[in-house]
């Protein structure tokens, strides 16, 4: 028969000072972060995992490991739940405003965390700076970037040179990209990724193409007025839709250059052959 006890009387080498309650050290460490945030406005981050109704208020729910964080919509930095919901699955910043360790309740404010980050960013930011940004959302005609507590718009035409059919083909949520600060005003900050890239219209790339000659390209987009044909990095020609032959994204085509307007940065062409 094997004898055992929780009191240590029959355990060789038993030292009561060495008793460990596995799984609890992590929770104690987490609460120290909660205390630090509450007392010192220390900014924490956690993934926004869902939304719940708490006392008739809609709250975002995040977990700092095993501690549940509630962020009411009014403390999210957004006017509506619909806007806040766009961040589901993403890491968000917050400062602890209230907590009850016994009940395991923590109330966080993303709004105050962003305001603190934004204050630091505005003190340092100036026109001409090249900074890192994180892609937070992707909309139809723009990407929304975080540059340090401040959200800015990156319009599709400021991502890179050339035609972009879909922003999702260029960027993903969470991507970290460099942008140049074009303007810093009370109304907001203007940035561009394209401003950091070489402009093909100001290089010898564009000199490769001559009116009347024919060049291979690839269909990279379509619009009501025609197809966009990529001829070189950042150089696209517009070609009217074919009457009797359909082309699709990715098709290689031969186009004849009909007109080049350097001032308007526009090349007009006609598709003369589809496929290689």
N, C-alpha and C positions, 0 to 999 in steps of 0.2 A: 504494500500500500504506500502510495506517495503522499507525503505530508506537505501541505502548503498553507500559507497564511498571508493576509494583507498587512499584518502588523510587523513583519520583519523578524520575528523571533527565531524562525527556523531558516532564514535566508543568510547564507554565508556572504559576507561583504556588504550587508545592508547598511546604508547610510541615509538617514531620514532627510539630510540636507540635499541629497541627490535625487529626490523624488521628482519625476517629470510627469506632467499630465499632457500626454501627446495630443497635438491638435489645438492646444489652447495658447501656445506661445505666439502663434501667428495672429490670433484674434487680439491679444494684448498689444501687439505691435501695431496692428491696424488702428486700434483705438487711440494710441499715442499720436498717430497722424491726424485723427479726428480732433483731438485736443489741440494740437498745434495749429490746425487750420482755424479752429474756433477762436483761439486766443490771439493769434498773430496774423490772421487773414492770409494764411498760407494756402496757395492754390494747389488743389489736388485734381487728378484726372481719373476717369473710369469710363467704361463702355456703357452707353445708353441701351439698356436691354429690353425696355418695354414701357408701358404706360398703365397706370391704375387710377381708379377713382378713390380718393381718400377724403372723407368728410365732404363730399360733393365737389371736391377740387380735383382736377386732372393733374396728375404728377408723372413726370418721367421717373423711371426706376433704374438705378445703376447700382453696381456692387463694387465696393473696394475690397476685393477678395470676398470675404464672407459677411461684410457689413452692408446692410441695405441703405442706400441713399435715395431720398425722395427730393425731386426738384419740381416744385409747382410751376405751372405754365407762366405765372406772373413773375417768376424768378428765373425764367429760361432765357430771357433776352429777346423773346419774340412776342408779338401781340396775340397770336392765335396758336391753338394746339396743332392745327394743320401745318404751320411753319415749323414748329418744334419737332413734329413727327418725322420731318425730312432727315433728322439726324439719328434716327433709330439705327443701331448697329455701329455707330461711330463713337470714338472716344471724345468726351466732353470735359471741360474744365468746370470746377465749382469751388466755392468757399463755404465752409460749414457755418450756418447761421444759428441752428439750434440742434441739440441732441439730448437724448435720454438713454444712457447706457443700459440701465435696467430693463427698459422696454425695447431696446435695440432700434430706436428711432433716430434718424439723422435727417435734417433738412438742409439742403444745399442750395446755393444761389449761383447759377451760371452767369447771370447778369452782372453780378458784382465781380466775379472772376475776370470776365471779359473787360469790364471797365478798368480794372487794375492793370491788366495787360496792355490795354489800349493807351492808358496814361503813360506807361513806360515807352511804348512804341512811338507815340507822338513826340516825346521829348527828343528822341534820337533821329527820327525820320526826316529826310530832306530830299528835295528834287534831285534826280540824278543818281540816287543810291541804287545799287544792285543788291537785292535781298532775296532770301528764300521765302517761299510761300507753300501752303498746303492746300490741295484741292479738297474742298468740303462738299460742294454740290455741283452737279452738271445740269444745266437747263438747255433749252432748245438753241439759244443764240449766245450763251455766255456760260463761263465757269465761275463759280463763286470761290474765292480764295481767302484763306486766313493769313494775315501777315503779322499776327501778334496781337490778338484781341480785337482787331479791326477786319471786317469782311469787305472785300473789294471785288468788283466785277472785272473779269477778263473776257472781253467780247471776242467772238469767234475770229474776227479779222485781226485781232492782236495776238493770236496764238503763234502763227508762223506765216511766212509768205506763201502765196498760192491759195488755190481754192480748197476749202474744207467742207466736205459734204455733211459730216456728222462729228460733233465734238467728242462723242464717245469713242470714235476711232483714234482720237489723238490723246485723250486724257482719261484717267480713272480717278475715282474718289480715293483720297489718301496719297496720291502722287505728290512728290515734293519737287517744285520747279523754281528756277530763278526768274525773277522779273525785274524790270527797271522801273523806278518810280518816275513818272512823267510830271505829276503835279501833286502838291499837298495843299489842300484848301479846307476851310471850315466845313464845306459841304461834303468832303470826302477825299479819298486818295485815288489817283488814276495810275494804273500800271500797264505794262506791256511786256510780253515775252518776245514778241517779234522784234522789238527795238534792240535786242541783244544779238540778233542774227544778221549775217551779211545779206544785204539787199541785192538779189540777182539783177535787178534793173540798173544797179550802179556798178556792176562788174562786167567782165567780158563774156559772161554766160549768155547774155541776151544777144551778143554779136554773132552767135552761132546760127541764128535764124534769119533768113532773108525772104522777102516777099517774092512769091512765085515758085519757091522751092518746096519740096515735100519732105516731111519728117515723120518718123514713127513716134507714137505716144501711147498713153494708156488712159482710158476713160476713168476719171476720178469723181465725177459728179454729174448730176442732171438738174436742169431748171426748166421753167416753162419756155424760155427763149432758146434753149439749146443744151449741148453737152459740153462739159469741161474736160479738156484733154491735157494731161500733164506731159510736158515736153522735157523738162529738166527740173532739178530741185528748186521749188518755189516759182516755177514758170508754167503757167497754164494758158491754153488757148481756148476760146469759145468757138464751137462749131454748131451750126443749125442742126436740128433733128433731121435724120434721113427720112425721106418719104417712103421708101420701099424696103428698108432694111433696119431692123431694130438693133441697137447696141446697148450693152449693159455695163454696169460697173466692173472694172477690171479688164475689159476687152482691150487688146492692142489694136490700134488703128493707124493708118497712114493718112496724114492731113496735108493739105496744100495751104500755105500761108497766103492770105489775101490782103491783110493790112496789119501794120504794127504801129501803135500809138505810144511812144515813149512817155509823153506827158501824162496820159491817162493810164499808163501801164496796162495796156490792153492789146491782145493779139486776136485777130479774127481769122478763122480758118474754115476749111471745108473738108469733110471726111471723103477720101477718094478710094479707100480700101479698108475692109474690116478683116482682122486676123493677120497672121504672119504667113 
